[in-house]
Amino acid sequence: MTATNPAPTVTPVTLDEASATTGGPRSGEVAVHTVLVTGASSGIGRATAVLLREHGWRVIAVARREERLAELAEQTGVIPFAADLTDEAEVADLVEFVAEQGRLDALVNVTGGAIGVDPIETGALDDWLRMYEINTLATLRITQGLLPALRRTAAVHGSASILTVTSTAGLIVYEGGAGYTAAKHAEQALVDTLRLELNGEPIRVMAVAPGLVHTAEFSLNRLHGDQRRADDVYAGVDHPLTAEDVAQVIVQSLELPPHVNLDLVVVRPVAQAAQHKLHHGPLRVRGVAGDDRHPADAAGRLAVDGAAGTAE
């Protein structure tokens, strides 16, 4: 464990009949459902933790950066826990901490990230290994560690959920992205296999796969701190997704009735019709008076994938 911030006092309450029929708390209900969100210090993870608190969830926020978690806790009332999910000992400490907190209704895996855009021919093995660690093995470790707690909740309260933020890079490949797409394909395979293995238990296994998401850190980390190149990824795109957009999809998925399982939700901005088809320039209706553009104008082009979180 890197560090554990003092958790706010939480008074146990009894699950009421209204919230027992949904996947999570609703507006005006007592906050009794507990969710653990990884990658919570920035990007999609942070936005998800914030929105879940607004919806009445009790949130355990996990990331490596203790100071950011402390700030988030002060602002929102999350329960902070600083841990590196690539470290088995720190994951074990986190699992013990969660057990002490009581019930765990949901796990939201957000931690991940990309490193570099090198072709396979010159790709650095260390970068490939690191991407596999932070995307696939981190998800594996925390899911293995917390599955017993989720099962206990499901046995007592009737349901539990595991939602993993993967990426459209886990569904299709593109040049310069082999290390990241390989790691994300593996993570998506983990999710799909786990759903099969848990069939027959009241535990949902869901994946949200974002396309182009404009966050402060994803492309900057991927491009080794080159701010200009990171900005170019999103330049001219009319409303790329934001972390808050993806957080809405995550929270809505969790708050569906517990018998409803969204196996895979692909979410992209309207400007991105596919991984290789990204429109640059304003979105405009074709064929109306005053629009004299040639159909080939502002054609889409391949973009560096900006999906699924940051390397927390």
N, C-alpha and C positions, 0 to 999 in steps of 0.2 A: 504494500500500500504506500503510495507516494505521500498522501496526507489525507486526513479526515477532518473536515470542518465541523464545528459543533452544530448538531441538528436542532431545529426549533422543536419546542415541546408540542407533541400532537396528542390530543385526547382521543382515545378509542371511542368509537360510536357504533351503534347497531345498524346493520343494513336494513333500510326500509323497503317496503314491498314495491314501491314505485321503481326504485333503481335496480331492483332484482330482475326486472324484465328487460333491461337494456344492457348494452355492453359497457356502460360507464355512467357517471353522474350526469344529471341534467340540470338546467338552470333552476335554481331555487331549492335543490335537494341538498341533503347533508353530504359533505364530501367524505366518502368512505372508501372509494376505490383507489388503489395504489398502483402507480406505474413507474417503472424504471426506464429512463431515457439515457442512452449513451451518446457521446459526442455533443454534450449539452453546453459546451462553453462558447460555441459559435454556430453560425449557419443554420442548417435545417434542424439540428439537434436543439439548439437554443430556442429557436422559434417554436418548436414543438413543445418544449417544456413550458414556455410562457403561455401558449394557448391552452394546454392541458390544465394549467393552474387556473386560468380564466374560466374554464369549464367545470371547475370544482374538483379536479383530481388531486390526490396527494402524490407529489412527484419526487422521486429520488433522481437527482441529476448527477450524471457521471461524466467525467472528462479528466484529462491530465492536468489542465491548468487551474490550479487551486484558487488563484486570485480572481479569475473570471467566475468561477463557481461561487465564491464568496459574494461577489457583486450581484450575481443572479439571485442568490438566496435572499440577500437584503432587499432586492427589488420585488421579488415575487413570492417568497416563502417556500421555495423548493428546499428539499433536504439535500445538501451537497455531499458528494463523496468523490475525492480525487483519486483516480487510479489509471494506470496504463494497462489496457486490456490485452497487450501483447506480453504481459508479465504474469505468469501463472500464480505466483505468490500474491500479487496484488488482486488478481481476480478472486482468489480464495478468501482474502480479507473482505472483499466486497460481498461475496456470497454469505459470509458469516454475518456481516452487518445487516444485510437484507433479512436474514432469518430473525434477527433481533427486532426488526421493525414490525413483524406480524405478517399480515396477508400481502400477497403480491398478485394483482389482477392482470397486469400486462407488462410485457417487455418490448421496448421499442429500440431496435438496433439501428443506430445511425452512423456510428464511427466508421470511417473509411477515407479514401482519398487516392489521388493519382500522382505519379511522379514521372515527369518527362514525356516527350512525344517522339522518342527515338524509334527508328525502324528496328525490326527484329535483328537485322544484320549487325547493328552496332549497339543494341540495347544492353544496358548494364545489368548484370546478374543480381547485384545487390539491390537495385531498384525493383526488380521483379520480385525478389524475396520479400522486400519491405512491403510492397503492395499486397502480396498474398497474406502477409502477417496482419496488416491493419484492416483489410477488407474481409478476408475469409476466416482466418484462424481466430481473430478477435471475436467475430460473430459466433464461431463454434464454441470458444471457451465460455463466453458469457451465457450462451444458450444452454450448454451442458450444465453449467453451474447453477442456473436459476430454474431449470426445469422442475426439480423437486418442489420448490416453493410454489411454482405455478400449479403443479398438480395438487398440492395441498389446498390451495384456494379453490380450484375447480371441484375438488371433492366436497368441500364444505358449502360453497356458494354457487356451484353449478356451471361455472365457465371461467376460462382464462384465455389470454391472447398473446401471441408472439407476432410482432409486425417488424419486418426488416426492410429498411430503405436500401434497395439494390441500385439499379441504374439501367437505362436503356442500353448501356455498354455491356450489360450482362445478357443481352438478347441478340446483339448483332455486332460484327467486328468492323474496324475501319483502320486505314493506314496510320501508322504512328501511335496506335493505341493498344498494341498487342499485350503488353504487360498488364495494363489496367483492365482491358476487356477479358483477359484470361482469368484475372482475379475475380471480376464481377460475375463471369459465367459460373465460376466455382461457387460463389456465394449464392447465386440463384439456384444452382443445383442442390445446395445444402437446404435451402428453404423448401424446394419442391419435394425433396426426399423426406424431410422431416414431416411434412404434411401427410405423406403416405404412411409413415411409421407411427404417427399419432392417431391415425384413423380409428374411430371407435371411442376416443376419449373426447370430452367436452372442451377441447383446447383448439382455438383457431390459429392457423398459421397463414399469415398474409405477407404479401410483398408489395411495396410501392416503388415503381421504377421511374424516376424522373429523367427527363431529357435535359435541355439547356436551362440551367438554373444560375442566375447571377448572384453569387455570394461574394463576400469580401476576400475569401481565402482560397477557394478551390483552385481556380486557374493560377493564382499567384503562387501557391505551393507547387502546383504541377510544373510551372515554368520557372522554378528555382528563383523566385523573387523578382522576376522581370515584370514590373508593373505595366510597362507599355504593351508588351505582348499579351499580358493578362487582360488589359482593357480592350485590346483588339478582338478578343474572342466574342465580345458582346456588342461591339461597335455597330451601330446602324440597325440593330435588331429591335423591332417594335414590340416592346413589352416582353422581354424574356421572363421566365418564371422567377419568382423570388422565394426565399426560404419560407416566408409566411404563406405563400401559395401552397407549397408542399405540406407544410404543417397542417393546413386546413384539411387536406386530403387524408392525412394520417389520423387526425382527431375524428373526422367523420367516419372513417373506417372502423375505428375502435368503438365508436358510440352507436353503431348499428346494433340491432337485436343480436344477442350472442349466438344464435343459430345461423347467422348470415356470415359466410366466410368469403371475403374478396381475395381469391387466390393470387391475382396479379393485377395491379392497377398501373397502367402506363400513363404518365402525365407529362405533356409537353406544352410549350407555348403555341399559340395558333400559328406563329411564324415558322415553326419547325414541323413540317409535314412528315418527315422521317429523319433518321439519323443523318442522312446525306443530303437532305433537302431543307435548307435554312434560308428563308427570305430576308434580305437586307433592304432596309428602306421602309417607309410607311406602308401599312396595310391599307389597301384601297380596293373598292369594288370595281371590277372590270366591266366594260361595255356600257357605261352610263355616260350621259352628257358631260362633257368637260374633261373626260379621262382619255387623253390621246396617246397614252403610252403604248408602245409595241409590247405584245405579250412576252417577249423575251427580256424586256427591261427588268432590272432589279432581280435577275434570276437567282435562285438559291445556290448555295455552295456548301461544300463540306466544312463543318466547324469542329474545332476541338471540343470534345464532349465536356460539358460543364455540369455533370449530374452529381447526385448523391453525396452531399455532405462535404466535410473537410477532414483532414487527418488530425483527429483530436488526440 
